[in-house]
């Protein structure tokens, strides 16, 4: 009869490597490591518009207005991403503040580009 007890740790490690390694918790980011909320690119414009309107009712979205640093490109996914991130940062960077009915995702790579800066607030 085979003894599978000694192969269990190896199986666990193999599963970790196959699944992409360890998971990183957004609310528990290491100091200096960021988390930004962005819109899923496949989200329909009507849902992005609702997200934009909701977020901009709470935070200042003037950076997405014409002449602002995040106006270009003038796409709904870009403007919504900026607004959703502003909301996420303002509300404390909790996972539930980057849900937007399943139309958002937390990125650990800074999505800033050109003169458009996606703010990041370090939590204590």
MOPAC internal coordinates of N, CA, C and O (Angstrom, degrees):
PM7 1SCF
backbone

  N    0.0000 0     0.00 0     0.00 0    0    0    0
  C    1.4520 1     0.00 0     0.00 0    1    0    0
  C    1.5349 1   108.78 1     0.00 0    2    1    0
  O    1.2310 1   120.45 1   -45.18 1    3    2    1
  N    1.3207 1   116.75 1   134.82 1    3    2    1
  C    1.4641 1   121.69 1  -175.96 1    5    3    2
  C    1.5202 1   111.00 1   -79.05 1    6    5    3
  O    1.2310 1   120.84 1   -31.80 1    7    6    5
  N    1.3251 1   115.99 1   148.20 1    7    6    5
  C    1.4533 1   122.18 1   177.54 1    9    7    6
  C    1.5259 1   107.95 1  -103.62 1   10    9    7
  O    1.2310 1   120.43 1   -71.69 1   11   10    9
  N    1.3379 1   116.79 1   108.31 1   11   10    9
  C    1.4619 1   121.13 1  -177.36 1   13   11   10
  C    1.5242 1   112.64 1   -92.65 1   14   13   11
  O    1.2310 1   119.77 1   173.77 1   15   14   13
  N    1.3239 1   118.05 1    -6.23 1   15   14   13
  C    1.4626 1   121.74 1  -177.68 1   17   15   14
  C    1.5125 1   112.93 1   -60.00 1   18   17   15
  O    1.2310 1   120.18 1   141.96 1   19   18   17
  N    1.3384 1   117.27 1   -38.04 1   19   18   17
  C    1.4611 1   119.71 1  -177.39 1   21   19   18
  C    1.5276 1   112.53 1   -77.73 1   22   21   19
  O    1.2310 1   119.74 1   163.07 1   23   22   21
  N    1.3307 1   118.11 1   -16.93 1   23   22   21
  C    1.4657 1   119.99 1  -179.89 1   25   23   22
  C    1.5248 1   112.96 1   -91.10 1   26   25   23
  O    1.2310 1   120.17 1   171.43 1   27   26   25
  N    1.3313 1   117.28 1    -8.57 1   27   26   25
  C    1.4573 1   120.96 1  -178.65 1   29   27   26
  C    1.5299 1   112.92 1   -59.84 1   30   29   27
  O    1.2310 1   118.54 1   132.16 1   31   30   29
  N    1.3507 1   120.39 1   -47.84 1   31   30   29
  C    1.4749 1   119.25 1   178.16 1   33   31   30
  C    1.5273 1   112.65 1   -60.30 1   34   33   31
  O    1.2310 1   120.24 1   141.85 1   35   34   33
  N    1.3186 1   117.15 1   -38.15 1   35   34   33
  C    1.4660 1   120.42 1   179.11 1   37   35   34
  C    1.5231 1   111.08 1   -65.87 1   38   37   35
  O    1.2310 1   120.96 1   140.57 1   39   38   37
  N    1.3234 1   115.78 1   -39.43 1   39   38   37
  C    1.4659 1   120.34 1   178.16 1   41   39   38
  C    1.5229 1   110.18 1   -63.84 1   42   41   39
  O    1.2310 1   120.00 1   137.73 1   43   42   41
  N    1.3233 1   117.61 1   -42.27 1   43   42   41
  C    1.4635 1   121.75 1   178.91 1   45   43   42
  C    1.5219 1   110.85 1   -60.90 1   46   45   43
  O    1.2310 1   120.51 1   133.25 1   47   46   45
  N    1.3364 1   116.62 1   -46.75 1   47   46   45
  C    1.4623 1   120.11 1   179.11 1   49   47   46
  C    1.5226 1   111.38 1   -61.97 1   50   49   47
  O    1.2310 1   120.76 1   138.40 1   51   50   49
  N    1.3290 1   116.15 1   -41.60 1   51   50   49
  C    1.4581 1   119.91 1   178.26 1   53   51   50
  C    1.5162 1   111.02 1   -60.82 1   54   53   51
  O    1.2310 1   120.26 1   137.79 1   55   54   53
  N    1.3258 1   117.11 1   -42.21 1   55   54   53
  C    1.4617 1   120.70 1   178.42 1   57   55   54
  C    1.5226 1   111.52 1   -63.87 1   58   57   55
  O    1.2310 1   120.27 1   142.84 1   59   58   57
  N    1.3208 1   117.08 1   -37.16 1   59   58   57
  C    1.4698 1   120.33 1   178.07 1   61   59   58
  C    1.5201 1   110.64 1   -62.79 1   62   61   59
  O    1.2310 1   120.42 1   135.83 1   63   62   61
  N    1.3321 1   116.81 1   -44.17 1   63   62   61
  C    1.4609 1   120.05 1  -179.81 1   65   63   62
  C    1.5224 1   111.46 1   -67.82 1   66   65   63
  O    1.2310 1   120.11 1   139.96 1   67   66   65
  N    1.3130 1   117.39 1   -40.04 1   67   66   65
  C    1.4634 1   121.48 1  -179.95 1   69   67   66
  C    1.5196 1   110.58 1   -65.35 1   70   69   67
  O    1.2310 1   120.28 1   141.57 1   71   70   69
  N    1.3281 1   117.07 1   -38.43 1   71   70   69
  C    1.4584 1   120.53 1  -176.21 1   73   71   70
  C    1.5175 1   112.58 1   -83.73 1   74   73   71
  O    1.2310 1   119.21 1  -177.51 1   75   74   73
  N    1.3052 1   119.12 1     2.49 1   75   74   73
  C    1.4630 1   120.92 1   177.56 1   77   75   74
  C    1.5080 1   113.41 1   102.09 1   78   77   75
  O    1.2310 1   119.44 1  -169.54 1   79   78   77
  N    1.3003 1   118.67 1    10.46 1   79   78   77
  C    1.4534 1   121.47 1   177.33 1   81   79   78
  C    1.5133 1   112.06 1    92.01 1   82   81   79
  O    1.2310 1   121.06 1    27.88 1   83   82   81
  N    1.2999 1   115.58 1  -152.12 1   83   82   81
  C    1.4561 1   120.26 1  -175.63 1   85   83   82
  C    1.5197 1   110.73 1   -83.13 1   86   85   83
  O    1.2310 1   120.99 1   -23.01 1   87   86   85
  N    1.3047 1   115.71 1   156.99 1   87   86   85
  C    1.4592 1   121.91 1   177.38 1   89   87   86
  C    1.5162 1   109.29 1   -90.26 1   90   89   87
  O    1.2310 1   120.65 1   -35.39 1   91   90   89
  N    1.3128 1   116.37 1   144.61 1   91   90   89
  C    1.4548 1   121.20 1   176.22 1   93   91   90
  C    1.5186 1   107.95 1  -107.68 1   94   93   91
  O    1.2310 1   120.27 1   -51.09 1   95   94   93
  N    1.3237 1   117.10 1   128.91 1   95   94   93
  C    1.4464 1   121.01 1   178.23 1   97   95   94
  C    1.5181 1   109.30 1   -85.91 1   98   97   95
  O    1.2310 1   120.44 1   -50.96 1   99   98   97
  N    1.3175 1   116.76 1   129.04 1   99   98   97
  C    1.4533 1   121.46 1  -176.13 1  101   99   98
  C    1.5133 1   111.18 1   -64.11 1  102  101   99
  O    1.2310 1   120.12 1   133.55 1  103  102  101
  N    1.3506 1   117.38 1   -46.45 1  103  102  101
  C    1.4552 1   119.43 1  -177.73 1  105  103  102
  C    1.5291 1   112.25 1   -69.27 1  106  105  103
  O    1.2310 1   119.90 1   165.26 1  107  106  105
  N    1.3210 1   117.80 1   -14.74 1  107  106  105
  C    1.4523 1   121.59 1  -177.85 1  109  107  106
  C    1.5150 1   112.19 1  -112.49 1  110  109  107
  O    1.2310 1   119.86 1  -144.39 1  111  110  109
  N    1.3050 1   117.87 1    35.61 1  111  110  109
  C    1.4554 1   121.24 1  -178.48 1  113  111  110
  C    1.5224 1   110.01 1   -62.02 1  114  113  111
  O    1.2310 1   121.22 1   -35.23 1  115  114  113
  N    1.3134 1   115.26 1   144.77 1  115  114  113
  C    1.4532 1   120.85 1   175.92 1  117  115  114
  C    1.5227 1   109.20 1   -67.04 1  118  117  115
  O    1.2310 1   119.93 1   -28.33 1  119  118  117
  N    1.3304 1   117.74 1   151.67 1  119  118  117
  C    1.4588 1   120.52 1   178.18 1  121  119  118
  C    1.5299 1   110.69 1   -53.93 1  122  121  119
  O    1.2310 1   120.68 1   -46.96 1  123  122  121
  N    1.2999 1   116.30 1   133.04 1  123  122  121
  C    1.4521 1   121.98 1   179.05 1  125  123  122
  C    1.5185 1   113.81 1    87.88 1  126  125  123
  O    1.2310 1   120.24 1   168.95 1  127  126  125
  N    1.3270 1   117.14 1   -11.05 1  127  126  125
  C    1.4594 1   120.06 1   179.04 1  129  127  126
  C    1.5237 1   108.10 1   -95.17 1  130  129  127
  O    1.2310 1   120.45 1   -47.00 1  131  130  129
  N    1.3223 1   116.74 1   133.00 1  131  130  129
  C    1.4455 1   120.37 1  -173.86 1  133  131  130
  C    1.5074 1   115.08 1   -97.55 1  134  133  131
  O    1.2310 1   121.70 1   -11.31 1  135  134  133
  N    1.3115 1   114.35 1   168.69 1  135  134  133
  C    1.4618 1   122.89 1   173.95 1  137  135  134
  C    1.5252 1   106.41 1  -149.07 1  138  137  135
  O    1.2310 1   121.00 1   -52.59 1  139  138  137
  N    1.3139 1   115.69 1   127.41 1  139  138  137
  C    1.4504 1   122.08 1  -178.18 1  141  139  138
  C    1.5198 1   109.00 1  -127.79 1  142  141  139
  O    1.2310 1   120.33 1   -32.80 1  143  142  141
  N    1.3141 1   116.97 1   147.20 1  143  142  141
  C    1.4584 1   122.60 1   178.68 1  145  143  142
  C    1.5257 1   108.39 1  -100.58 1  146  145  143
  O    1.2310 1   120.69 1   -53.49 1  147  146  145
  N    1.3117 1   116.29 1   126.51 1  147  146  145
  C    1.4648 1   120.62 1   178.61 1  149  147  146
  C    1.5244 1   109.75 1  -133.37 1  150  149  147
  O    1.2310 1   120.95 1   -22.23 1  151  150  149
  N    1.3104 1   115.79 1   157.77 1  151  150  149
  C    1.4598 1   121.80 1   178.74 1  153  151  150
  C    1.5190 1   110.30 1   -75.18 1  154  153  151
  O    1.2310 1   120.87 1   -35.97 1  155  154  153
  N    1.3265 1   115.94 1   144.03 1  155  154  153
  C    1.4604 1   120.06 1   172.07 1  157  155  154
  C    1.5256 1   107.16 1   -69.80 1  158  157  155
  O    1.2310 1   119.59 1   -51.67 1  159  158  157
  N    1.3193 1   118.39 1   128.33 1  159  158  157
  C    1.4750 1   121.38 1  -176.58 1  161  159  158
  C    1.5256 1   114.07 1   -58.56 1  162  161  159
  O    1.2310 1   119.57 1   155.79 1  163  162  161
  N    1.3176 1   118.43 1   -24.21 1  163  162  161
  C    1.4655 1   121.81 1  -178.29 1  165  163  162
  C    1.5237 1   113.60 1   -84.00 1  166  165  163
  O    1.2310 1   120.05 1  -179.19 1  167  166  165
  N    1.3282 1   117.50 1     0.81 1  167  166  165
  C    1.4613 1   121.52 1  -177.55 1  169  167  166
  C    1.5270 1   111.02 1   -71.46 1  170  169  167
  O    1.2310 1   119.93 1   -49.40 1  171  170  169
  N    1.3265 1   117.75 1   130.60 1  171  170  169
  C    1.4754 1   120.42 1   177.95 1  173  171  170
  C    1.5341 1   111.47 1   -61.61 1  174  173  171
  O    1.2310 1   120.95 1   -31.39 1  175  174  173
  N    1.3245 1   115.80 1   148.61 1  175  174  173
  C    1.4625 1   121.67 1  -177.16 1  177  175  174
  C    1.5244 1   113.44 1   -58.17 1  178  177  175
  O    1.2310 1   119.44 1   146.00 1  179  178  177
  N    1.3329 1   118.66 1   -34.00 1  179  178  177
  C    1.4669 1   118.71 1  -179.18 1  181  179  178
  C    1.5299 1   111.28 1   -65.58 1  182  181  179
  O    1.2310 1   120.00 1   144.19 1  183  182  181
  N    1.3260 1   117.60 1   -35.81 1  183  182  181
  C    1.4634 1   120.64 1   176.86 1  185  183  182
  C    1.5279 1   111.09 1   -73.10 1  186  185  183
  O    1.2310 1   120.64 1   143.22 1  187  186  185
  N    1.3283 1   116.38 1   -36.78 1  187  186  185
  C    1.4648 1   119.95 1   176.61 1  189  187  186
  C    1.5254 1   110.60 1   -65.01 1  190  189  187
  O    1.2310 1   120.41 1   141.94 1  191  190  189
  N    1.3282 1   116.83 1   -38.06 1  191  190  189
  C    1.4663 1   121.11 1   177.34 1  193  191  190
  C    1.5240 1   110.36 1   -62.28 1  194  193  191
  O    1.2310 1   120.46 1   137.57 1  195  194  193
  N    1.3242 1   116.73 1   -42.43 1  195  194  193
  C    1.4722 1   120.81 1   178.12 1  197  195  194
  C    1.5331 1   109.96 1   -63.09 1  198  197  195
  O    1.2310 1   120.25 1   137.88 1  199  198  197
  N    1.3360 1   117.13 1   -42.12 1  199  198  197
  C    1.4688 1   120.74 1   178.16 1  201  199  198
  C    1.5233 1   111.13 1   -63.11 1  202  201  199
  O    1.2310 1   120.81 1   136.15 1  203  202  201
  N    1.3230 1   116.06 1   -43.85 1  203  202  201
  C    1.4634 1   122.06 1   179.40 1  205  203  202
  C    1.5255 1   110.23 1   -60.37 1  206  205  203
  O    1.2310 1   120.71 1   132.08 1  207  206  205
  N    1.3184 1   116.25 1   -47.92 1  207  206  205
  C    1.4677 1   120.62 1  -179.48 1  209  207  206
  C    1.5259 1   111.60 1   -63.08 1  210  209  207
  O    1.2310 1   120.66 1   137.73 1  211  210  209
  N    1.3334 1   116.35 1   -42.27 1  211  210  209
  C    1.4663 1   119.97 1   179.55 1  213  211  210
  C    1.5253 1   111.26 1   -63.48 1  214  213  211
  O    1.2310 1   120.63 1   128.40 1  215  214  213
  N    1.3325 1   116.39 1   -51.60 1  215  214  213
  C    1.4594 1   120.89 1  -177.44 1  217  215  214
  C    1.5273 1   111.47 1   -62.45 1  218  217  215
  O    1.2310 1   120.86 1   137.33 1  219  218  217
  N    1.3361 1   115.96 1   -42.67 1  219  218  217
  C    1.4673 1   119.75 1  -177.97 1  221  219  218
  C    1.5270 1   112.73 1   -72.78 1  222  221  219
  O    1.2310 1   120.16 1   168.61 1  223  222  221
  N    1.3142 1   117.29 1   -11.39 1  223  222  221
  C    1.4588 1   120.77 1   171.46 1  225  223  222
  C    1.5200 1   111.90 1   -76.48 1  226  225  223
  O    1.2310 1   120.69 1   167.40 1  227  226  225
  N    1.3418 1   116.28 1   -12.60 1  227  226  225
  C    1.4625 1   121.70 1  -177.69 1  229  227  226
  C    1.5290 1   111.48 1  -113.51 1  230  229  227
  O    1.2310 1   120.20 1   141.52 1  231  230  229
  N    1.3255 1   117.23 1   -38.48 1  231  230  229
  C    1.4691 1   121.72 1  -175.65 1  233  231  230
  C    1.5304 1   110.40 1  -120.07 1  234  233  231
  O    1.2310 1   121.04 1   -14.59 1  235  234  233
  N    1.3144 1   115.62 1   165.41 1  235  234  233
  C    1.4723 1   122.40 1   179.08 1  237  235  234
  C    1.5260 1   110.11 1   -82.18 1  238  237  235
  O    1.2310 1   120.67 1   -67.81 1  239  238  237
  N    1.3174 1   116.32 1   112.19 1  239  238  237
  C    1.4722 1   122.03 1  -178.48 1  241  239  238
  C    1.5219 1   112.56 1  -103.49 1  242  241  239
  O    1.2310 1   120.19 1  -157.03 1  243  242  241
  N    1.3299 1   117.24 1    22.97 1  243  242  241
  C    1.4621 1   119.76 1  -176.43 1  245  243  242
  C    1.5250 1   113.00 1   -61.21 1  246  245  243
  O    1.2310 1   119.89 1   158.53 1  247  246  245
  N    1.3227 1   117.81 1   -21.47 1  247  246  245
  C    1.4743 1   119.90 1   179.75 1  249  247  246
  C    1.5261 1   111.88 1   -66.62 1  250  249  247
  O    1.2310 1   119.87 1   162.04 1  251  250  249
  N    1.3392 1   117.86 1   -17.96 1  251  250  249
  C    1.4675 1   120.85 1   179.23 1  253  251  250
  C    1.5287 1   112.24 1   -93.54 1  254  253  251
  O    1.2310 1   120.23 1   176.37 1  255  254  253
  N    1.3218 1   117.17 1    -3.63 1  255  254  253
  C    1.4610 1   120.63 1   179.57 1  257  255  254
  C    1.5292 1   110.14 1   -79.73 1  258  257  255
  O    1.2310 1   120.73 1   -21.62 1  259  258  257
  N    1.3262 1   116.21 1   158.38 1  259  258  257
  C    1.4647 1   120.86 1   179.94 1  261  259  258
  C    1.5242 1   109.74 1   -52.70 1  262  261  259
  O    1.2310 1   120.86 1   -49.47 1  263  262  261
  N    1.3269 1   115.96 1   130.53 1  263  262  261
  C    1.4598 1   122.40 1  -177.00 1  265  263  262
  C    1.5231 1   112.67 1    92.25 1  266  265  263
  O    1.2310 1   120.07 1   165.94 1  267  266  265
  N    1.3339 1   117.48 1   -14.06 1  267  266  265
  C    1.4562 1   121.46 1   178.78 1  269  267  266
  C    1.5216 1   111.45 1   -79.63 1  270  269  267
  O    1.2310 1   120.14 1   -20.10 1  271  270  269
  N    1.3209 1   117.34 1   159.90 1  271  270  269
  C    1.4644 1   120.93 1  -176.19 1  273  271  270
  C    1.5297 1   114.66 1   -65.09 1  274  273  271
  O    1.2310 1   119.83 1   161.28 1  275  274  273
  N    1.3372 1   117.93 1   -18.72 1  275  274  273
  C    1.4709 1   120.92 1  -179.10 1  277  275  274
  C    1.5272 1   112.60 1  -113.10 1  278  277  275
  O    1.2310 1   120.21 1  -163.25 1  279  278  277
  N    1.3284 1   117.20 1    16.75 1  279  278  277
  C    1.4666 1   119.93 1   179.24 1  281  279  278
  C    1.5307 1   111.50 1   -68.89 1  282  281  279
  O    1.2310 1   120.72 1   139.00 1  283  282  281
  N    1.3312 1   116.22 1   -41.00 1  283  282  281
  C    1.4633 1   120.08 1  -179.35 1  285  283  282
  C    1.5224 1   110.54 1   -93.48 1  286  285  283
  O    1.2310 1   118.89 1   -41.88 1  287  286  285
  N    1.2804 1   119.73 1   138.12 1  287  286  285
  C    1.4662 1   125.91 1    -5.34 1  289  287  286
  C    1.5278 1   110.40 1   -73.44 1  290  289  287
  O    1.2310 1   120.65 1   -35.06 1  291  290  289
  N    1.3270 1   116.36 1   144.94 1  291  290  289
  C    1.4711 1   120.39 1  -176.31 1  293  291  290
  C    1.5341 1   111.89 1   -80.05 1  294  293  291
  O    1.2310 1   120.93 1  -118.93 1  295  294  293
  N    1.3226 1   115.82 1    61.07 1  295  294  293
  C    1.4686 1   120.60 1   179.32 1  297  295  294
  C    1.5198 1   109.56 1  -110.70 1  298  297  295
  O    1.2310 1   120.93 1   -25.27 1  299  298  297
  N    1.3095 1   115.82 1   154.73 1  299  298  297
  C    1.4500 1   120.05 1  -179.75 1  301  299  298
  C    1.5277 1   110.98 1   -65.55 1  302  301  299
  O    1.2310 1   120.02 1   140.54 1  303  302  301
  N    1.3272 1   117.57 1   -39.46 1  303  302  301
  C    1.4656 1   119.83 1  -178.81 1  305  303  302
  C    1.5270 1   110.74 1   -64.74 1  306  305  303
  O    1.2310 1   119.74 1   143.59 1  307  306  305
  N    1.3263 1   118.10 1   -36.41 1  307  306  305
  C    1.4604 1   121.17 1   177.74 1  309  307  306
  C    1.5246 1   110.77 1   -68.41 1  310  309  307
  O    1.2310 1   120.14 1   128.66 1  311  310  309
  N    1.3133 1   117.33 1   -51.34 1  311  310  309
  C    1.4676 1   120.47 1  -177.65 1  313  311  310
  C    1.5179 1   111.22 1   -63.50 1  314  313  311
  O    1.2310 1   120.25 1   138.78 1  315  314  313
  N    1.3342 1   117.12 1   -41.22 1  315  314  313
  C    1.4639 1   120.43 1   179.03 1  317  315  314
  C    1.5274 1   110.45 1   -64.97 1  318  317  315
  O    1.2310 1   119.99 1   140.09 1  319  318  317
  N    1.3224 1   117.62 1   -39.91 1  319  318  317
  C    1.4680 1   120.55 1   179.40 1  321  319  318
  C    1.5151 1   111.16 1   -61.10 1  322  321  319
  O    1.2310 1   120.39 1   136.04 1  323  322  321
  N    1.3174 1   116.86 1   -43.96 1  323  322  321
  C    1.4644 1   120.96 1   178.60 1  325  323  322
  C    1.5243 1   109.64 1   -61.40 1  326  325  323
  O    1.2310 1   120.10 1   131.66 1  327  326  325
  N    1.3161 1   117.41 1   -48.34 1  327  326  325
  C    1.4609 1   121.77 1  -178.27 1  329  327  326
  C    1.5317 1   111.53 1   -65.04 1  330  329  327
  O    1.2310 1   120.54 1   136.73 1  331  330  329
  N    1.3242 1   116.58 1   -43.27 1  331  330  329
  C    1.4625 1   120.50 1  -179.31 1  333  331  330
  C    1.5253 1   110.89 1   -64.12 1  334  333  331
  O    1.2310 1   120.29 1   142.27 1  335  334  333
  N    1.3325 1   117.06 1   -37.73 1  335  334  333
  C    1.4562 1   119.80 1   177.28 1  337  335  334
  C    1.5243 1   111.43 1   -68.57 1  338  337  335
  O    1.2310 1   120.31 1   138.55 1  339  338  337
  N    1.3199 1   117.01 1   -41.45 1  339  338  337
  C    1.4708 1   119.60 1   176.94 1  341  339  338
  C    1.5313 1   110.32 1   -57.53 1  342  341  339
  O    1.2310 1   120.66 1   136.58 1  343  342  341
  N    1.3234 1   116.34 1   -43.42 1  343  342  341
  C    1.4693 1   121.46 1   178.75 1  345  343  342
  C    1.5317 1   110.05 1   -63.86 1  346  345  343
  O    1.2310 1   120.47 1   131.66 1  347  346  345
  N    1.3127 1   116.71 1   -48.34 1  347  346  345
  C    1.4684 1   122.66 1  -178.85 1  349  347  346
  C    1.5291 1   111.11 1   -57.34 1  350  349  347
  O    1.2310 1   120.55 1   133.41 1  351  350  349
  N    1.3192 1   116.56 1   -46.59 1  351  350  349
  C    1.4627 1   120.68 1   179.48 1  353  351  350
  C    1.5244 1   110.85 1   -65.46 1  354  353  351
  O    1.2310 1   120.48 1   136.71 1  355  354  353
  N    1.3348 1   116.68 1   -43.29 1  355  354  353
  C    1.4576 1   122.19 1  -178.01 1  357  355  354
  C    1.5257 1   112.40 1   -63.68 1  358  357  355
  O    1.2310 1   120.76 1   145.78 1  359  358  357
  N    1.3132 1   116.16 1   -34.22 1  359  358  357
  C    1.4620 1   120.83 1  -175.32 1  361  359  358
  C    1.5289 1   113.57 1   -89.43 1  362  361  359
  O    1.2310 1   119.84 1  -175.93 1  363  362  361
  N    1.3245 1   117.91 1     4.07 1  363  362  361
  C    1.4563 1   120.89 1   173.53 1  365  363  362
  C    1.5108 1   116.09 1   104.50 1  366  365  363
  O    1.2310 1   119.70 1  -171.09 1  367  366  365
  N    1.3327 1   118.18 1     8.91 1  367  366  365
  C    1.4596 1   122.91 1   176.36 1  369  367  366
  C    1.5278 1   112.97 1    58.22 1  370  369  367
  O    1.2310 1   120.41 1  -137.66 1  371  370  369
  N    1.3175 1   116.82 1    42.34 1  371  370  369
  C    1.4614 1   120.81 1   173.65 1  373  371  370
  C    1.5218 1   108.32 1   -89.73 1  374  373  371
  O    1.2310 1   120.36 1   -30.94 1  375  374  373
  N    1.3170 1   116.92 1   149.06 1  375  374  373
  C    1.4614 1   120.07 1  -177.45 1  377  375  374
  C    1.5200 1   112.11 1   -55.83 1  378  377  375
  O    1.2310 1   119.86 1   143.38 1  379  378  377
  N    1.3216 1   117.88 1   -36.62 1  379  378  377
  C    1.4614 1   120.39 1  -178.62 1  381  379  378
  C    1.5188 1   112.43 1   -70.70 1  382  381  379
  O    1.2310 1   119.59 1   164.51 1  383  382  381
  N    1.3252 1   118.39 1   -15.49 1  383  382  381
  C    1.4607 1   121.08 1   176.35 1  385  383  382
  C    1.5272 1   112.24 1   -85.51 1  386  385  383
  O    1.2310 1   120.60 1  -179.67 1  387  386  385
  N    1.3286 1   116.47 1     0.33 1  387  386  385
  C    1.4668 1   121.30 1   175.83 1  389  387  386
  C    1.5224 1   108.82 1  -128.60 1  390  389  387
  O    1.2310 1   120.77 1  -132.10 1  391  390  389
  N    1.2993 1   116.13 1    47.90 1  391  390  389
  C    1.4638 1   119.66 1   177.15 1  393  391  390
  C    1.5212 1   109.80 1  -107.46 1  394  393  391
  O    1.2310 1   120.69 1   126.66 1  395  394  393
  N    1.3201 1   116.29 1   -53.34 1  395  394  393
  C    1.4633 1   122.07 1   179.47 1  397  395  394
  C    1.5315 1   110.64 1    46.74 1  398  397  395
  O    1.2310 1   122.06 1  -127.23 1  399  398  397
  N    1.3395 1   113.67 1    52.77 1  399  398  397
  C    1.4716 1   121.31 1   178.90 1  401  399  398
  C    1.5314 1   112.73 1    55.14 1  402  401  399
  O    1.2310 1   121.15 1  -140.64 1  403  402  401
  N    1.3157 1   115.41 1    39.36 1  403  402  401
  C    1.4611 1   120.50 1   176.36 1  405  403  402
  C    1.5129 1   115.61 1    78.77 1  406  405  403
  O    1.2310 1   119.95 1  -166.25 1  407  406  405
  N    1.3311 1   117.71 1    13.75 1  407  406  405
  C    1.4642 1   120.72 1  -177.26 1  409  407  406
  C    1.5293 1   113.08 1  -103.44 1  410  409  407
  O    1.2310 1   120.38 1  -172.35 1  411  410  409
  N    1.3197 1   116.88 1     7.65 1  411  410  409
  C    1.4653 1   120.76 1  -176.99 1  413  411  410
  C    1.5214 1   110.19 1  -128.37 1  414  413  411
  O    1.2310 1   121.66 1   -16.82 1  415  414  413
  N    1.3167 1   114.43 1   163.18 1  415  414  413
  C    1.4557 1   121.52 1   177.90 1  417  415  414
  C    1.5283 1   107.86 1  -144.22 1  418  417  415
  O    1.2310 1   120.70 1   -32.44 1  419  418  417
  N    1.3384 1   116.27 1   147.56 1  419  418  417
  C    1.4593 1   121.04 1   176.23 1  421  419  418
  C    1.5225 1   108.09 1   -89.07 1  422  421  419
  O    1.2310 1   121.22 1   -52.10 1  423  422  421
  N    1.3243 1   115.28 1   127.90 1  423  422  421
  C    1.4620 1   122.05 1   177.87 1  425  423  422
  C    1.5255 1   108.77 1  -106.58 1  426  425  423
  O    1.2310 1   120.21 1   -38.80 1  427  426  425
  N    1.3167 1   117.20 1   141.20 1  427  426  425
  C    1.4605 1   120.38 1   176.36 1  429  427  426
  C    1.5337 1   111.23 1  -102.96 1  430  429  427
  O    1.2310 1   120.73 1  -177.02 1  431  430  429
  N    1.3158 1   116.21 1     2.98 1  431  430  429
  C    1.4635 1   122.65 1   173.51 1  433  431  430
  C    1.5218 1   107.34 1  -108.83 1  434  433  431
  O    1.2310 1   120.52 1   -51.56 1  435  434  433
  N    1.2997 1   116.62 1   128.44 1  435  434  433
  C    1.4641 1   122.47 1  -177.56 1  437  435  434
  C    1.5371 1   110.65 1   -57.69 1  438  437  435
  O    1.2310 1   119.93 1   -60.47 1  439  438  437
  N    1.3386 1   117.74 1   119.53 1  439  438  437
  C    1.4647 1   120.42 1  -179.50 1  441  439  438
  C    1.5279 1   114.28 1   -84.69 1  442  441  439
  O    1.2310 1   119.90 1  -175.34 1  443  442  441
  N    1.3315 1   117.79 1     4.66 1  443  442  441
  C    1.4658 1   120.97 1   179.94 1  445  443  442
  C    1.5206 1   110.53 1   -58.00 1  446  445  443
  O    1.2310 1   121.01 1   -30.07 1  447  446  445
  N    1.3201 1   115.67 1   149.93 1  447  446  445
  C    1.4715 1   121.41 1   179.46 1  449  447  446
  C    1.5146 1   108.64 1  -150.61 1  450  449  447
  O    1.2310 1   120.65 1   -31.20 1  451  450  449
  N    1.3193 1   116.36 1   148.80 1  451  450  449
  C    1.4661 1   120.83 1   178.68 1  453  451  450
  C    1.5164 1   111.24 1    46.77 1  454  453  451
  O    1.2310 1   120.94 1    54.76 1  455  454  453
  N    1.3351 1   115.81 1  -125.24 1  455  454  453
  C    1.4646 1   120.38 1   179.12 1  457  455  454
  C    1.5319 1   112.31 1   -92.29 1  458  457  455
  O    1.2310 1   120.47 1  -179.80 1  459  458  457
  N    1.3225 1   116.70 1     0.20 1  459  458  457
  C    1.4681 1   120.61 1  -179.57 1  461  459  458
  C    1.5248 1   109.41 1   -89.78 1  462  461  459
  O    1.2310 1   121.26 1   -67.45 1  463  462  461
  N    1.3155 1   115.20 1   112.55 1  463  462  461
  C    1.4618 1   121.54 1   179.69 1  465  463  462
  C    1.5186 1   109.61 1  -104.02 1  466  465  463
  O    1.2310 1   120.83 1   -55.26 1  467  466  465
  N    1.3261 1   116.02 1   124.74 1  467  466  465
  C    1.4567 1   121.49 1   173.36 1  469  467  466
  C    1.5235 1   105.95 1   -87.25 1  470  469  467
  O    1.2310 1   119.63 1   -69.88 1  471  470  469
  N    1.3402 1   118.31 1   110.12 1  471  470  469
  C    1.4522 1   120.36 1  -176.67 1  473  471  470
  C    1.5228 1   113.02 1   -59.71 1  474  473  471
  O    1.2310 1   121.11 1   -27.78 1  475  474  473
  N    1.3022 1   115.49 1   152.22 1  475  474  473
  C    1.4549 1   123.20 1   174.20 1  477  475  474
  C    1.5117 1   107.18 1  -137.21 1  478  477  475
  O    1.2310 1   120.56 1   -56.86 1  479  478  477
  N    1.3264 1   116.54 1   123.14 1  479  478  477
  C    1.4699 1   121.34 1   177.57 1  481  479  478
  C    1.5080 1   107.83 1  -107.40 1  482  481  479
  O    1.2310 1   120.88 1   -60.44 1  483  482  481
  N    1.3163 1   115.93 1   119.56 1  483  482  481
  C    1.4622 1   121.25 1   177.32 1  485  483  482
  C    1.5240 1   107.95 1   -70.35 1  486  485  483
  O    1.2310 1   120.36 1   -51.91 1  487  486  485
  N    1.3320 1   116.92 1   128.09 1  487  486  485
  C    1.4637 1   120.28 1   176.86 1  489  487  486
  C    1.5134 1   108.74 1   -89.00 1  490  489  487
  O    1.2310 1   121.45 1   -24.06 1  491  490  489
  N    1.3139 1   114.84 1   155.94 1  491  490  489
  C    1.4677 1   119.59 1  -179.25 1  493  491  490
  C    1.4925 1   110.74 1   -89.90 1  494  493  491
  O    1.2310 1   120.10 1   180.00 1  495  494  493

